[in-house]
Amino acid sequence: MDSSEVILGAEYTVRTLALQADDEGEVTATLLSRKATAPTGRAVLYVHGFVDYFFQGHLADEWIKAGYDFYALDLRKYGRSLLPHQTPNYIESLQSYDEELDEAARIIKDEDGHDVLVVLGHSTGGLVTSLWAHRRRFDGIVDALVLNSPWFDLNKPFFQRTVGTAVVERLANYQPRRQVGVLGQRYGQSLHVTTGGAWDFNLAWKPLEGFPVLAGWLRAIRRGHAELAKGLDIRCPVLVCASTASAAETAPLETISSADIVLDVRHIADRSTRLGRLVTLARIDGGIHDLALSAEPARSRFFQEVFRWAGAYVPESADSKKD
């Protein structure tokens, strides 16, 4: 048992999903699950961001209290799914994630018998799940989509978002694993207990310095951004949550502890209108990039907004209608 399982507790079931091999060899994803205290036909599937994995046990607590069975997916090459021969977090097409998302949804609905599925995506996971929900919009899979600070555009100046993207697009054709950037350490340091934060997580899977940003991966992200910018047609209700403020990573500690230092929240608000036909935007005062890890009272405010919205827009399960 690794340290992350100790953090979460024994009430979680962990299932390995065997996926199609790629050019690096064997590929797996990991589906975690935890049952609500009473039988329910509603479930939520959590999908993490870049340099991340599921460790937020209190997030599961909130959904379980609200009457949902909780599931979380560690995507291929992330967290529990990262194998020794793999390049951490690397992908060359975001559509490749459809394989584990489809399989997770099949397990949740067909094997485990849920008839209502809420998908909850954070940061890069918010981009991935938005594109997937758009592709699966006629399949009756996703009943509601909740996005926690979704990554909808590059948090860089205009020149880097345009000319820089064109350079990465060409470079990735020839040197897809060429390093083109690094993440700042300040966000990770602000979270982890060893560097003054409030949260414990596995530093091998979520290192404070992040993993290298590689050309092929960034090209996949920018292509996803471009697809979203043209407009999606997600048919289920969507809730987008973001902080009310962004800040530079170099900002004082009191500022970065109450703002998003990873993304520009203006991009989130602007691009939200392009997701689908029914989109709600909630702005959280004092929220950080992962709103579920914000200091109080922002964290509670985030959960209040999510479940107030869910009460209005998430369908009831067939079992609850019978009652």
N, C-alpha and C positions, 0 to 999 in steps of 0.2 A: 504493500500500500504506500503510495507516494504522499508527500506532505499536503497536496491539494485535496486528496480524499479525506484526510484528517480534518482539514478546514471545513469541508462540506458536511461530513457526517455519514454514518452508515445507512441512512434512510434512502440514499440514492442508488438506483440501479444503473450500471454502466454497460453499454452494449457497443461492440465494435462492428462497424459496417464495412464490409469488403467492397472496394471499388475497383474500377478498371485500372490496370497498371498504366503508368506513363513512362516517359523516357528515363526517369530515375529508378523505375522499378515498382515494387509493391506500393499501393495507396490504400489508406483506410480513413474513415471518419469515425467519430465517437458520439453516440447519443446517450445522454444522461436523462434519467427520469425520476420523478418523485410524485407520489400519489397524494391527492388531497385527503382530508380526514373523512370525507363522505364521498360515496360514488358520484361521479359527474360525467356528463357527456361533453364537457368543454375542456379544451387544453390550450396551452400556450407553448410555443416553440421559440426559444431564445437563440439568436445568432450574434456572436461577438464581432469585434472589430480587428484591425491590424495589430500585430504584436499583442495578442490577447487570447483569452480562452475563458470558459465559464468558471468563475470562482465566487460569484456574488450570491452566497446562500440566502442573504436577507431579501434579495429580489425574488427568489423562489418563495420565501415565506409569505410575501405580500400577495402573490398570485394564488397561493394555496388558501390563504385566509379569504380571498375573494371567491373561492369555490372552483378553482381550475386545477387540473393536473398539470404539473410543470415538466417541461422537457427543455433540454439545452443541447446544442450541437457544437462540438469542436470540429470545425471544418478540417479538411485534409491539410496536413503539414502545419497544423496549429495544435498547441496544447497536448492533450492526451493522444492526439492523432499523429504527432510528429515522430517520424521514424528516423533511426540513425543515418540512413543513407540519403535523406531528403534535405533540400534547401529550405530552411524555415520560411513558412508563409508564402512560398513562391507559387505563382500561377501565371499562365499566359493568356487565359480567357476567363472572364468571370462566369461565362455560361457553363464552364466545367463544373461549377458548384451545383448545377441543377441535379446532378446525379445523387449527391447526398441529401439535398433538400427534398427531392422527390421521394427518396427512400424513407427519410424521416417522416414525411407526411403520410406515406403509405402505412408505416408502422402505427403511427398515432391514430389514423382514421380506420384502417382496415383491420389491423391486428388487435389494437387496443380498444376499438369500438367507439371512438369519439366522433361526434357528428359536427362539432364546431371547433375550428382551429384558428387561433389568433397567432400571428407571427410577429415577433418582437426583435427588431434589428438595431444594433448599436454601431454607429460610425461606419466603417467599411461594410459591416453587416447590414447596415441600413440601405446602402447602395445595392448590395448583392440581392437582398430580399425584395427590394422595390422592382428591380429588373426581372427577377424570377416571378413575382406576383403578376407583373405585366404579361410575361410569356404564358403564364398558366391561368390567365383571366377568364377563360371559357371552360375551365376544367372543374370548377366547384371545389377547389382545394383550400384556398385561403379565404376565410370568412371576415377577417379584419386584420389590418396591418398597423402596428405601432412602431414608430421610429424614434430612437433616442439619439439625438445629435447626429443625424445621418450625414455621411460625407458626400456632398453633392457637387463640390467643385474644389479645385486646388487652392489652398490658402497661401497664395503667392501673388506678387504683383502681376499686372496685366501682361508684361513682356514674357514672363516665365510661363504664364498660363497659355500663351499663344505660340510664340516662337519656340520657347522651351519644349512645349508639347510636340511641335513638329520635329524638333531635333531628336527627341526620345523615340518618336514613331519610326524614324529612319534607323537610329542606332540599334533598336531592338530587333530589326530585321537581320542584323549581322552579329551582334553581341548581346543577346537577350539577358545574359547574366552579368553584364557589366554594371558595376555600382555607379549610380547616378545621384545618390544623396544619402543622408543619414537623418535620423530623428533626434530631436533634442532630448536631453535627459530630465529636464525640469518637471515635466508632467508626471513621469513615473516616480521621481523622487518625492513629489508632493503627495503621492498615494501610499507608498510602501512604509510599513511600520519601522523599518530599519533606517529610514531617512526622514523621519518626522511625520509620516502620514498615519492614517488610521486603519489601513487595510493590509492584510497578509495575503500573498499569492506567490506562486512558484516562479522564481526568478530565472530559471532555465527556460521557461515557456513565455514569460513576460519580462524580459530583461529591462532594467531601467534605461539602458542606452539604446534599446530597440534592436531590430535586425536591419541589415543594410537594405536600402531601397535600390532595387535592381531594374534595369531598363525594361525587360519584358513584363514585369509586374506592373510598373508604372504605366506602360502603354495600355495594358488591360484596364487599369483604373480610368485612364483618360478616355478610352473608348466608351466605357460605361457612363462617364460623365457626359460625353457628347450625345449618347443615345437618350439619356434623361433630359438633356437640354432641349432636344427636339420635341419632347412631350411624350408621356406614357399614357396608357389607357387602363389603369388599374380599376377594376370594377367594384371591389369591396371598399368599405369605409376605411379611411386612413387618418391616423393621428400622428402629427409630427411635433416632437418636443425639442426645444433648444433653449439654451441660456438666453438671457436678455443682453448679454455683453460678451465680447471677445477681448482678449488681451495678448500682448506679446509675451513670449516665453521669458523674456528678461524683466518683466514687470515685477514689482515688489510682491512678497509672499502674500500679503493680505489681499492683493488684487487677483493673483492667480488662483487663490483658494475660493474665489467667488465668480469666476469667469471661465469661458472656454478658451484655453490657450493653444488648442490644436486646430480648430476650424474657425472660419469667419462665419458667425451666426447670420450675417446678412445674406450669405449665399444660401444657407438652409431655408430661410424665410422666402427668398425669391424663387428658388427652384421648387419649393413645395407645391406651388400652384400648377406645376406641370406633371404631377403624379397621376391624377385621375379626376373623377367627377365629384367625389365627395371627400374633401380634405379639410381637416381641422388643424390649426396651428396653435400650440400652447407654448408660451414663453415663461421660463422659470427664473425669477429673480434670485441671484446668488448661486445659480447652477454652474457646475464645471462641465468638462467635456462628457464624461460619463455621468449623467444626471443622477443615476442610482448610487453613485459614490460621493455625491455632494455632501457638504456639511449641513447640519440642521440650521434653519428650518427648510432649506431648499429641497433636501431629499424627500421629506414628507410632503412638501407641496407638489413635487413631481409625481409621487404615487397617488396623491389625491386627484390630480388632473387626469391621470391615466384611468383610474377606476371610475371617476365621474363620467368620462367619455365612454368607457366600456359599458357602463350601465345604460347608456343611451343607444349605442351603436352595435354592440356585439350581440348576435342573435342568441336566443335561448336554445338549449339543446332539446331534442325531441323528448327526452326523459322528463325534463323539468316542465314541459308543456302538458304532459300527462298528469303531473301532480296538480 
